[in-house]
Amino acid sequence: MTESPDHETSLSSADALVAELSDPGPGRGSLAPRAHLQSDAPKRSLDGEWMFRRSLSARTAPQDGWIHGAAASGDASSSAWSPITVPGHWNLQGHGSPAYSNVDFPFPVDPPYPPDANPIGDYLLVFDAEPQFLVSPSILRFDGIESAATIWLNGAELGTTRGSRLTHEFDASAVLRATGNVLAVRVAQFSAASYIEDQDMWWLPGIFRSVTLEARPAGGIRDAQVHASFDAADGSGRLRVDVSLESGAEAPIAPNTDALVWAPALGIHGSPAGVEHVIAGVEPWTAETPTLHEVVVKTASETVTLRVGFRSVSTRDAVLLVNDAPITLRGVNRHEHDPERGRVVSLEAARRELLLMKAHNINAIRTSHYPPHPDFLDLADELGFWVILENDLESHGFEPVGWRENPSDVDQWREAYLDRMQRTVERDKNHPSVIMWSLGNEAGTGANLEAIAEWTHRRDSSRLVHYEGDWSSTYVDVYSRMYASVAEVEAIALEHDAPAPPDASPEELHRRGLPFVLCEYAHAMGNGPGGLTEYQRLIDESPRVAGGFIWEWVEHGLAVRGPDGRRVIRYGGDFGEAVHDGNFVIDGLVSADREPRPGLADFAQLTAPVKIEVDADDLTVTIGNRYDTVALDHLEFRWQLETEDGVLRSGTLDVPPAPAHSRIAAALPPEARFASVDGGRMHAVTVLAMLRQATSWAPAGHVVTWGQSAVQSVDLDAPAPTREASLAVNPPAVAADGIALGTSLIDPATGRLLRLNGVAVSGPAVGVWRAPVDNDRDVGWDEPELPPLADRWRDAGLDRLVPRVRGIRLDGDTIVVDTRWAPPMRDVGIDTSFRWHQTAEGLQLDASFEPVGPWLVDWARLGIDLTFDEPTSRLDWVGLGPGAGYADTGQANRWGHWSAGLDQLRTAHVRPQESGARRGVSEAQLHLVDGNVIEVRAHDAETPEQALIVTVSPWSRQQLDAALHADELAPSTRTHLSIDVLQNGVGTATCGPGILPAYRVAPQSARLSVTFVAQGV
């Protein structure tokens, strides 16, 4: 059987498309890259409603003349077309499903060939062009298309794009017409380019950034590059603006009178482009003082406005310097993500993100792992951030196959690598916030990376070059690592000052002389990250350690409507992907909706630019200025004396001048001292550093950081605070339904409570397990030979201890319940002795815990669990707050009197897990919705470290562990209360080290002494 000529043509076209998508080159037809300029040249956004259709593969995509607009304007196949929003992703607009993977490609590693299952999206827009676009040459600009596109205008091919997060411009002059222009774009979800765009994120195809038509007037400004350096020695700035014109005339160095530079505030009035100006006494740009100067470049036909910041980036003696002063990167890795629109993030939303970062002391951003929207860097310039700008490059999927055929070292990919780096640098070269160019991420090693490093050094010597993947660091300017352990970072910190080995190579000597940056650390997934304190100590103490970037800023959850119509958040695997990495994409300091997670507050406190140490005994305060460049006169310091009842006295602290990188001392006034007549049994002095005046990112009074003295206790032998009433103390009484101790009731068969001060209760049960946090479910890089903690806990039976009563007896007025709690199938256990007796305040429990047998695994916690048949309305407590904390988290918490509603007592993690522990609790009142109050008091707790850990949850740990998504947890009518004496840390094992030894709970003896205070006492 012979094929028809039409079918032969179709096959030929399909083969051509498949071949084109398998080309590892950089695409064709794009104009040379240039800066993203603010120009008065006519422009028109083509964003909005387009027509769209989707085909399942390149071989089945129709060849029906659609590029001329026929298919969308009434022919037989027009029913296949439907409206779609540009910018956007087609699989978030009802055409297919998203997919998430971290490392693994969702297709065979068969470079440069994409898979046959390769959806194709056809876009059509019909538009008219105003006269100003017809009298001058015009271009079409696409700021982002994933993954590969071919563009036609009025049936003429303009070219193809490669580099999804990169700008491509095409000359439209020859084919643009006044009316009925047909813009056709065919987009392939996968292409050869996908092999170097494996960037730990959702695969989201489509035209996801803006499309713009722009006139390019003859003699206009095709490109402009700002050179604006700062000389810290004399305070002068040097400014030169190089210009290339649309006519082809360039002024890279030589003056060009066809383009004139105006900056009246800098004393520049119509100077030819290409002339260098020395400006005395200029205010430099830093992340703390983001001073921008308006510079205007004019030709006869176009005006471009630039915002210039004077700053110089360098290194010396392994220290990172800006304007000849050391800086510390207190940073986050930022993907672009919106829960509804994927990588389509509005400028307004981006501004809100940056304001939230500034309010939490974040001063640096790594644009992981691609250039952001071009307007984003304008915000970074304006608000003040140090930026590592990353190339659109990652080939991580080659790691599972031993990096065989990794494009980073294959010649046929060289031009694609160069094109990507050139487009990255040229677009964003005028932003003072950008202090480093990053070659890419997790792309292995190879000659192509060396080639783009060499090109970048030649093209822009004013910035540093970064790349983490080659630890030899031979072609970069900083030594960068991700998830290095604390011990490794400490060794690196000391390395520069230590004598080099006698056989050290030149490459080794070069690396030892570089500043060190943790480009990723402390994986912020779920309840975490833990262990930040140790990293921050090294950053603070070592001049070589220039800081780091938390992975990462935002969780990448996608919002969908559940079966009941509720908006719910989903992660990898929830859309039917065959290859996925589950909730590994839910790993941010803020949720997908930008709700701060507890780790954000911890990071803000640890990295705060001011460190405050308070000595309440000596009435002294030591203040360390950790700002890079500014003094502390923009801050007001307030002290407050606090007791269990709240703030007792407060005032303003007189602080002497403190320039950057200095330490000063200040004196607290006499009234900050606690007096015996003040009442209360515990107290502390807190000093708050607050903004004197409103800034662009926070109101006046915003608390930048705080310091607090050690919590001190009045003599514990002193009488407790008087109460309005006290209970009559009666001996235990045997009743029909149990053994009564006042209004509490104990089951004589099990020794467990039936009522607690009149409130129905179940428990206490001994608990050594927690609902695993994400870090418990993975293996830390420091323990690769061991299973995840969660698996070890289950194997040891921590989640299913069962009791065996060893005896219930009366000891005077005390009921003693001796129980062994043990897991099935194991010969280990915990012997407990619970001693219950009534006091004038309520029911007192004195408990002891003694491990039995060869426990081979650390415990998650140690304490007791109680369950009430009423939900919680709020918890009031004296202890550390306002947020949650575990052994290696909670650095944002300070001692005081706090209150939190039910929603504040837990973190709404996308995948449910343990959360919400309040540490250092000396007393707490649990308010149930029926009006009952469960009040708990710790005995003999002179410091927060000796006090209780209280966790309140609507759900049991088993319920939390069983649910894969938050919306799977049914509304609860119960309250689960845990009172612990020990708790494990959380670490960062999902990516990086596990729990540090100091924060683990080894099986051990312990005691717990609490009083459950009766209501009305």
GIZIZI-V702673 format. One record per backbone hydrogen bond with DSSP energy under -1.0 kcal/mol. CO is the residue of the C=O (numbers start at 0). NH is the residue of the N-H. Records with the same first field share a line. If there is no record, write none. Layout:
# GIZIZI-V702673
CO = NH, NH
This chain:
# GIZIZI-V702673
3 = 7
4 = 8
5 = 9
6 = 10
7 = 11
8 = 12
9 = 13
10 = 14
11 = 15
12 = 16
13 = 17
14 = 18
15 = 19
16 = 20
19 = 22
20 = 191
27 = 159
37 = 304
41 = 214
43 = 212
47 = 85
49 = 83
50 = 123
51 = 81
52 = 121
54 = 119
64 = 67
65 = 68
69 = 72, 74
74 = 77
76 = 79
77 = 80
81 = 51
83 = 49
85 = 47
88 = 91
89 = 92, 94
98 = 202
101 = 199
107 = 109
109 = 112
115 = 117
118 = 188
119 = 54
120 = 186
121 = 52
122 = 184
123 = 50
124 = 182
126 = 180
129 = 132
130 = 133, 134
136 = 215
137 = 171
138 = 213
139 = 169
140 = 211
141 = 167
143 = 208
145 = 205
147 = 187
148 = 160
149 = 185
150 = 157, 158
151 = 183
152 = 155
155 = 152
158 = 150
160 = 148
162 = 165
167 = 141
168 = 30
169 = 139
171 = 174, 175
177 = 128
180 = 126
181 = 153
182 = 124
183 = 151
184 = 122
185 = 149
186 = 120
187 = 147
190 = 193
191 = 194
192 = 195
193 = 196
195 = 393
196 = 198
200 = 100
204 = 89
205 = 145, 207
206 = 87
209 = 142
210 = 45
211 = 140
212 = 43
213 = 138
216 = 219
219 = 245
222 = 243
224 = 241
226 = 239
227 = 310
228 = 237
230 = 234
234 = 281
235 = 230
236 = 278
237 = 228
238 = 276
239 = 226
240 = 273
241 = 224
242 = 250
243 = 221, 222
244 = 247
248 = 244
255 = 258, 272
258 = 272
259 = 297
260 = 270
261 = 295
262 = 265, 267
263 = 266
267 = 262
270 = 260
271 = 274
272 = 255
276 = 238
278 = 236
288 = 285, 290
292 = 307
294 = 305
295 = 261
296 = 303
297 = 259
301 = 298
302 = 39
303 = 296
305 = 294
307 = 292
309 = 284
311 = 322
313 = 320
315 = 318
318 = 315
319 = 326
320 = 313
321 = 324
324 = 321
328 = 547
329 = 362, 363
330 = 549
331 = 365
332 = 552
337 = 341
338 = 558
340 = 343
341 = 337
345 = 349
346 = 350
347 = 351
348 = 352
349 = 353
350 = 354
351 = 355
352 = 356
353 = 357
354 = 358
356 = 359, 361
357 = 360
362 = 385
363 = 331
364 = 387
365 = 333, 367
366 = 369
372 = 375
374 = 378
375 = 379
376 = 380
377 = 381
378 = 382
379 = 383
385 = 364
386 = 434, 435
387 = 366
388 = 437
390 = 392
392 = 440
393 = 197
394 = 397
395 = 398
397 = 402
398 = 401
400 = 403
402 = 405
405 = 408
406 = 409
407 = 447
409 = 412
410 = 413
412 = 416
413 = 417
414 = 418
415 = 419
416 = 420
417 = 421
418 = 422
419 = 423
420 = 424
421 = 425
422 = 426
423 = 427
426 = 35
427 = 430
430 = 433
432 = 386
434 = 463
435 = 388
436 = 465
437 = 390
445 = 449
446 = 450
447 = 451
448 = 452
449 = 453
450 = 454
451 = 455
452 = 456
453 = 457
454 = 458
455 = 459
463 = 436
464 = 476
465 = 438
469 = 472
478 = 516
480 = 518
484 = 488
485 = 489
486 = 490
487 = 491
488 = 492
489 = 493
500 = 503
504 = 508
505 = 509
506 = 510
507 = 511
510 = 513
514 = 478
515 = 545
516 = 480, 518
517 = 548
519 = 482
520 = 550
522 = 524
525 = 527
531 = 535
532 = 536
533 = 537
534 = 538
535 = 539
536 = 540
537 = 541
543 = 515, 545
545 = 328
546 = 517
547 = 330
548 = 520
549 = 332
550 = 523
551 = 588
552 = 589
557 = 569
559 = 567
561 = 564
565 = 561
567 = 559
569 = 557
570 = 573
580 = 583
581 = 571
582 = 585
584 = 555, 586
588 = 596
589 = 554
590 = 593
594 = 590
596 = 599
597 = 601
598 = 602
599 = 603
600 = 604
601 = 605
602 = 606
608 = 625
610 = 623
612 = 621
614 = 619
618 = 667
619 = 614
620 = 665
621 = 612
622 = 663
623 = 610
624 = 660
631 = 634
633 = 691
635 = 689
636 = 652
637 = 687
638 = 650
639 = 685
640 = 647, 648
641 = 683
642 = 645
645 = 642
648 = 640
650 = 638
661 = 624
663 = 622
665 = 620
668 = 671
669 = 672
674 = 677
680 = 713
682 = 711
683 = 641
684 = 708
685 = 639
686 = 706
687 = 637
688 = 703, 704
689 = 635
690 = 700
697 = 694
698 = 701
701 = 690
704 = 688
706 = 686
711 = 682
714 = 717
732 = 739
737 = 734
738 = 745
739 = 732
740 = 743
742 = 757
743 = 740
744 = 753, 754
745 = 738
746 = 750
751 = 746
753 = 760
754 = 744
755 = 758
758 = 755
761 = 866
762 = 752
764 = 864
766 = 862
767 = 859
770 = 913
772 = 775
773 = 776
775 = 789
779 = 782
782 = 785
787 = 791
788 = 792
789 = 793
790 = 794
791 = 795
792 = 797
793 = 796
796 = 799
801 = 821
803 = 819
806 = 817
808 = 815
810 = 813
813 = 810
814 = 835
815 = 808
816 = 833
817 = 805, 806
818 = 831
819 = 803
820 = 829
821 = 801
822 = 825
828 = 851
829 = 820
830 = 849
831 = 818
832 = 847
833 = 816
834 = 845
835 = 814
836 = 843
839 = 726
840 = 1013
841 = 838
842 = 1011
843 = 836
844 = 1009
845 = 834
846 = 1007
847 = 832
848 = 1005
849 = 830
851 = 828
852 = 854
859 = 983
861 = 980, 981
862 = 766
863 = 978
864 = 764
865 = 976
866 = 761
867 = 974
870 = 928
872 = 901
873 = 926
874 = 899
875 = 924
876 = 897
877 = 921, 922
878 = 895
880 = 893
885 = 888
887 = 530
889 = 892
893 = 880
895 = 878
897 = 876
899 = 874
900 = 904
906 = 908
909 = 965
916 = 884
917 = 949
918 = 879
920 = 947
921 = 937
922 = 877
923 = 935
924 = 875
925 = 933
926 = 872, 873
927 = 930
931 = 927
933 = 925
934 = 1012
935 = 923
936 = 1010
942 = 945
947 = 920
948 = 979
949 = 917
950 = 977
952 = 975
955 = 959
956 = 960
957 = 961
958 = 962
964 = 967
965 = 968
974 = 867
975 = 952
976 = 865
977 = 950
978 = 863
979 = 948
981 = 861
986 = 529
987 = 990
991 = 780
992 = 987
995 = 998
996 = 999
998 = 984
1000 = 858
1005 = 848
1007 = 846
1008 = 938
1009 = 844
1010 = 936
1011 = 842
1013 = 1016
